Amino acid sequence: MPKRSRSGSRDGSGSESSSSSSSSSSSSSSSSGSSKGVQNSSRRKGADSPPRDKRNSGETRARGGENDKARKSEKENRKANSDDERDDGKRDATGASKSNDNGREDAANQEKGRMPSLMERSKTLPAGRAGGAYIPPFRLKQMLKESEVDKSSPDYQRMTWESLKKSINGLINKVTKANISAIIGEVFHENLVRGRGLYARSVMKAQLASPSFAPVYAALTAVINTKLPENGETVLKRVIVQFRRSYKRNDKPVCTAMVRFIAHLINQQVAHEILGLQILALLLEKPTDDSVELAVSFVKESGAAMLQLSPQGLHAIMERFRSVLHEGTIDKRVQYMIEGLFAVRKTNFAEFPALDPDLDLVEADDQITHEVSLDDELDPEPSLDIFHVDADFVKHEEAWATLRREMLGDEEEAGEGDDEAGDEGDEEEADDDEEPGKTQEIQDQTETDLVNLRRTIYLTMQSSMQADEAAHKLLKLQTKPEQEREMMRMIIECGMQERTYMKYYGVLAERFCKIKKEYGEMFDELFAQYYATVHRLETNKLRNVAKIFAHLLHSDSIPWTCIEYIRLNEEETTSSSRIFIKILFQEISEFLGLPKLKERLEDPYMAQTFEGVLPRDNPRNTRFAINFFTSIGLGGITEGLREHLRNMPKMIMAQQPPSDSDSSSSSSSSSEAAWVRGTPRRPPSATASRPSSRTRLRPHAPPPAPCSPPPSPPPRGMRSPFSSLSE
């Protein structure tokens, strides 16, 4: 034992000397740490610790072992570093040789007069993680323009395939309800025949990520289905297969998304309604909380369409919901959902319309419906998602270009890879074809100038204290000739908007009429327009308009010939027009006085103009005019009409040709019809028994002389319709 301790001490001292001579700090720290660990472990043994010489021998052995490990690790590190240096040298030499080889190839291509191909250039680029060479899109387009690429080569086909996949994914990801019309045009510019599987995959992936956009994706698919039915059928098959797979796996999120997508495809009539009834029957065959919840959401989404397409089938489904509700085997929450569904059904799905107005893009006659059943053996055609080399690639691309022009209706459509220089050259040629000095006239369809003019006129009138000031400011606006009519209209409309009539607007209109004769003619035309549309005005506006024109008439600002637009009879007037005539003549009578107004209306020179207001063509119209003016307090102007109505039998008798006394009753009846032409024919007994409405005119008729002889009786067997007035 003592020998072993001494040998151990010698070994330990030797190891210490060797470690002190070396400059490695890691080895010394590890050895000291290990020795401390040994010492601590020896101390933890307690009172039964061995003698001191044995402890020293154990410590020296531990140090020796640690130093040996440090030496071995140092040798291994040196060896690894030397190997790395040799590998780096080899790589540099290989890279240099490859670069030299590429340089030789480029030099050889230049000597041959041929540019290096796309793949040859891509070899010089660093490789990506997938092993291929990444080329930025802008650089790729530039290389395609610079080099002549063989379009039938597999490399070019793969490149166009990747570009088609990115384009379809980008368009579907950014489609919304607002921009769907623009996106549809861009989608049809892509090769949807070649990318049929890519489109179906992108739509299903986007719909699964955003189920709320299912109506938008269904509308996009419906539009594509009208032109390319194979694409719509592929989408429908894959959706059904995905639904069956998720239903078997109890994958509720995927199943909910697919059910919603199928519902909107039924709304767009891409899928037949039988498919929806089959799905509902499957979900309600063995009702659970999740299956009933899916069925309720499906009926809410497609119930409006199924109510029109298959009302009996929907009724059977609702009865099945009723039985499930009565069974009470499902959760209370789902029962409340069924009750809510019945409430929605009672309103005929008013809250859940089949199609949004913004997404109703396809006519019913143009849509193609695919009768695909839930139990059919469907082939989702997964190979369409994988790139395949096409031997007739160029021919198929030309066929798609022709089909695209037929669908979009473009006679001349530029390709995607047209040069910008060519476009600029076409623009320059178009500019050269235009005649020099010819300017294009721009028409403002937004009527911005008209709105600004109306605002200026309104503010000018509101900021003026008197009508003369407003007229002076409006004349300084220097309006165009076609805008003067709008200025006259604004004067009337501003006066119309006031709560009560303001003389300010009448005086302003009077000033314009007296400044220029053309302004008076404009107001004359406006009188005809407002009288024709007076039934559209409120009572307050109607009153203000009538008073403005009454001011223009009594001040002789516009000619009285405008009254010829008025036809005062029961057939050609309405309640609004009669109110307008009443206010018009009452206002004129207030300013002119009744005698002067009567004198104006009885002017023989203007008799033809006032024929509509004071009709003498028909006794019925004459009585209507007399009653109207009498009721509004202007019975004095109807004296001429009363005299005409009183003398009408005598005039008819004078115009009647002489007839024999023995003439038949048929001739007398025909003469009676000639007398009272236009009046309703009544039997003599009814005329005698019914009191006449003309008795209201008696207070205004002159009383008969006490000794005046009675009027001449009518012919035998007849009673005069004017007897009440003549009496």
C-alpha positions, 0 to 999 in steps of 0.5 A, spaced: 500 500 500 505 505 501 508 503 494 502 504 491 501 511 494 508 513 492 508 511 485 501 514 485 505 520 488 510 520 482 505 519 477 501 525 480 507 529 480 509 527 473 502 529 470 503 536 474 509 538 471 507 536 464 500 540 465 504 546 468 508 546 462 502 546 457 498 552 456 491 549 456 487 552 461 481 547 460 485 541 462 488 545 468 481 547 470 478 540 468 483 537 473 482 542 478 475 541 478 475 533 478 480 533 484 475 538 488 470 533 486 474 527 489 475 531 495 468 533 496 466 526 495 471 523 500 469 528 505 462 526 505 464 519 507 464 522 514 468 519 520 470 513 516 475 516 511 481 513 509 488 515 511 491 521 508 496 518 504 490 514 501 487 520 499 493 523 496 494 517 491 486 517 489 487 525 487 493 524 483 490 518 479 484 522 478 488 528 475 492 523 471 486 520 468 483 527 466 490 530 463 490 524 459 483 525 456 485 533 455 491 530 451 486 526 447 481 531 445 486 536 443 489 531 438 482 530 435 481 538 435 488 539 431 486 533 426 479 536 425 482 543 423 487 540 419 481 536 415 477 542 414 483 546 411 484 540 406 476 540 405 476 548 404 482 547 399 479 542 395 472 546 395 476 552 392 479 548 387 473 545 385 469 552 385 475 555 381 475 549 376 467 549 375 468 557 374 473 555 369 469 550 366 463 555 365 468 560 363 470 556 357 463 554 356 461 561 355 467 563 351 465 557 346 458 559 346 460 566 344 465 563 339 459 559 336 455 566 336 450 562 340 447 565 347 447 561 353 441 557 355 437 559 361 439 552 364 446 554 362 445 560 366 442 558 372 448 553 373 452 559 375 447 561 380 447 558 388 443 552 389 437 553 394 434 548 399 430 544 394 436 543 390 434 548 384 436 554 382 432 560 385 431 566 379 427 572 381 421 573 377 424 580 374 430 576 372 427 571 369 422 575 365 429 579 362 432 572 361 426 570 357 426 576 353 434 576 351 434 568 350 430 564 345 427 559 349 424 552 346 417 552 348 416 545 348 422 543 352 420 540 359 424 546 363 419 551 359 413 547 361 415 547 368 416 554 369 410 556 366 406 551 370 409 554 376 407 561 374 400 558 372 400 556 379 402 562 383 397 566 378 391 562 380 393 562 387 394 570 387 387 571 384 383 567 388 386 569 395 384 576 393 377 575 390 372 579 394 365 581 393 367 588 391 372 586 386 369 579 383 367 582 376 374 584 375 377 578 378 373 574 373 376 577 367 383 576 370 382 569 371 379 567 364 386 570 362 389 564 365 389 557 362 384 554 366 384 548 361 391 546 363 390 549 370 383 545 372 386 541 378 390 547 380 383 552 380 379 546 384 385 545 389 386 553 390 378 554 391 378 549 396 384 551 400 381 558 400 374 556 402 377 552 408 381 557 410 376 563 410 369 559 410 365 566 410 367 567 403 364 561 401 358 565 397 364 569 393 368 562 391 361 559 389 359 565 385 366 565 381 366 557 380 359 559 377 361 564 372 367 559 370 362 553 370 358 557 364 364 557 360 368 551 362 363 546 365 369 541 366 372 546 371 365 546 375 364 539 375 371 537 378 370 542 384 364 539 385 367 532 385 373 534 390 368 537 395 364 531 395 369 527 396 372 531 401 366 532 405 365 524 405 372 523 408 371 528 413 365 525 415 368 519 416 374 522 420 369 526 424 373 532 422 368 537 424 371 544 421 373 541 415 366 538 414 362 544 416 366 548 411 365 543 405 357 543 407 357 550 407 361 550 400 356 545 397 350 549 400 352 555 396 354 551 390 346 549 390 344 556 391 348 558 384 345 552 381 352 548 380 350 542 384 343 539 384 338 540 389 338 532 390 345 532 393 343 537 398 337 533 400 342 527 400 346 530 405 341 532 410 338 525 410 345 523 412 346 528 417 339 526 420 339 519 419 343 518 426 342 525 429 347 527 434 349 534 436 354 535 431 350 532 425 344 536 427 348 543 428 351 541 421 344 540 418 341 546 421 347 551 418 346 547 411 338 549 411 339 556 413 344 557 407 341 553 402 333 553 404 331 559 400 333 556 394 331 549 396 324 552 397 323 554 390 327 548 387 324 542 391 319 545 396 316 537 398 323 535 399 324 541 404 318 540 407 320 532 409 327 535 412 323 540 416 318 534 419 325 530 420 327 536 424 321 536 428 321 529 430 328 530 432 326 535 437 320 531 440 325 525 441 329 530 446 335 526 445 340 532 443 343 537 447 338 543 449 343 548 445 341 544 439 334 544 440 334 552 441 338 552 434 332 547 431 327 552 434 330 558 431 330 554 424 323 553 424 322 561 426 326 562 419 322 557 415 316 561 417 319 567 414 321 564 408 328 565 409 328 572 409 334 573 413 338 568 408 337 570 401 339 564 396 343 569 392 346 576 394 345 581 389 352 583 388 354 575 387 348 574 382 352 574 376 349 568 372 343 568 368 338 562 370 338 559 362 346 560 362 347 556 368 349 548 367 347 544 373 351 537 375 347 532 377 352 528 382 350 524 387 353 523 394 353 515 393 356 516 386 363 513 385 367 519 384 374 520 381 377 527 384 383 526 379 389 528 383 393 527 377 391 534 375 395 537 381 402 534 378 406 537 373 406 533 367 410 534 360 406 535 354 408 533 348 403 538 344 404 543 349 405 549 343 398 546 340 394 546 346 396 553 348 394 556 341 388 552 342 387 555 349 388 562 346 383 561 341 378 559 346 379 565 350 378 569 345 371 566 343 369 566 351 371 574 352 369 576 345 376 579 344 378 580 336 385 582 337 388 580 344 395 581 345 399 576 349 402 576 356 409 577 354 409 583 349 414 588 349 414 594 352 417 597 346 412 594 341 406 598 345 410 604 345 411 604 338 403 603 337 402 609 341 407 613 337 403 610 330 396 612 333 399 619 335 402 620 328 395 618 325 391 623 329 390 630 325 395 636 328 391 641 332 385 637 333 383 637 340 378 632 344 372 635 347 371 632 354 364 632 356 362 632 364 357 627 365 357 628 373 354 635 372 359 638 376 359 645 373 351 645 374 352 643 381 357 649 382 353 654 378 346 652 382 350 653 389 353 660 386 346 662 384 343 660 391 348 664 395 348 670 391 340 670 392 341 669 400 346 674 401 343 680 397 338 685 401 334 687 396 332 684 389 335 689 385 342 687 388 341 680 387 339 681 380 345 686 379 350 680 382 347 675 378 348 679 371 355 679 373 356 672 373 357 672 366 353 665 365 353 661 358 347 662 354 345 655 356 345 656 363 341 662 363 335 657 363 337 654 370 338 661 373 331 662 372 329 655 374 333 657 381 329 663 382 323 659 382 326 653 386 329 658 391 322 661 392 319 655 393 323 652 398 321 658 403 315 657 408 311 662 406 311 666 400 316 672 399 315 678 395 323 678 394 323 672 389 317 675 385 320 682 384 327 678 382 323 674 377 320 681 374 327 684 374 329 679 369 323 679 365 324 686 364 331 686 362 331 681 356 325 679 352 328 672 352 328 671 360 320 672 359 320 667 354 324 662 359 319 664 365 313 662 360 316 655 358 317 654 366 310 656 367 308 650 362 313 645 366 311 647 373 303 646 371 304 640 368 308 637 374 304 641 379 301 634 382 308 632 385 309 639 389 307 639 396 301 644 398 306 649 401 311 649 395 305 649 390 302 656 393 309 659 393 310 657 385 303 660 384 304 666 387 310 668 383 307 667 377 301 671 379 306 676 380 309 676 374 302 676 370 299 682 374 306 686 373 305 684 365 312 681 366 310 675 362 305 675 357 298 672 359 298 667 353 301 662 358 294 661 361 292 658 355 296 652 358 290 651 363 284 647 361 279 648 366 274 642 366 273 636 370 277 631 366 283 635 365 284 637 372 287 634 378 286 637 385 293 640 385 292 643 379 285 646 381 289 649 387 294 652 383 289 655 379 285 658 385 291 661 388 293 664 381 287 667 380 286 670 387 293 673 387 291 676 381 285 679 383 288 681 389 293 686 386 288 688 379 281 688 382 276 684 380 273 689 375 280 689 371 281 682 371 274 681 368 276 686 363 282 682 361 279 676 361 273 678 356 278 682 351 276 679 345 283 680 342 285 674 347 278 670 347 282 665 344 287 664 349 282 664 355 278 659 352 281 653 356 279 657 363 273 660 360 270 654 356 264 655 351 265 649 347 261 644 352 255 646 357 258 641 362 265 644 362 261 651 362 258 649 368 264 646 371 268 653 370 262 657 373 261 653 379 269 653 380 270 661 380 264 662 384 266 657 389 273 661 390 269 668 390 271 670 383 263 669 380 263 676 377 268 674 372 263 668 370 257 673 368 259 672 360 259 664 361 252 665 365 249 669 359 252 664 354 249 658 357 243 662 358 243 664 350 245 657 348 238 654 347 236 660 343 243 659 339 241 652 338 234 653 336 236 658 331 241 654 328 236 648 327 233 647 320 226 648 319 222 641 320 215 639 318 210 639 324 208 632 322 215 630 323 216 623 326 219 623 334 225 620 331 227 627 328 225 630 334 230 626 338 235 627 334 235 634 334 235 634 342 241 630 341 244 636 337 242 641 342 245 638 348 251 635 345 256 633 350 251 632 356 249 626 359 242 623 356 237 623 362 230 621 361 224 626 362 222 623 368 228 623 371 230 630 369 224 633 372 224 629 379 232 630 380 234 637 383 239 640 378 246 642 381 245 649 377 241 652 383 247 654 386 248 659 381 241 662 382 244 668 387 249 670 382 244 670 376 240 676 375 233 676 378 227 676 372 223 681 371 216 681 375 212 682 368 217 679 363 214 674 359 215 666 360 221 663 355 219 660 349 217 652 351 221 647 348 219 643 342 213 638 343 215 632 348 222 635 350 224 639 356 230 644 355 236 642 360 237 649 361 230 651 364 233 651 371 237 657 369 232 660 365 227 660 370 
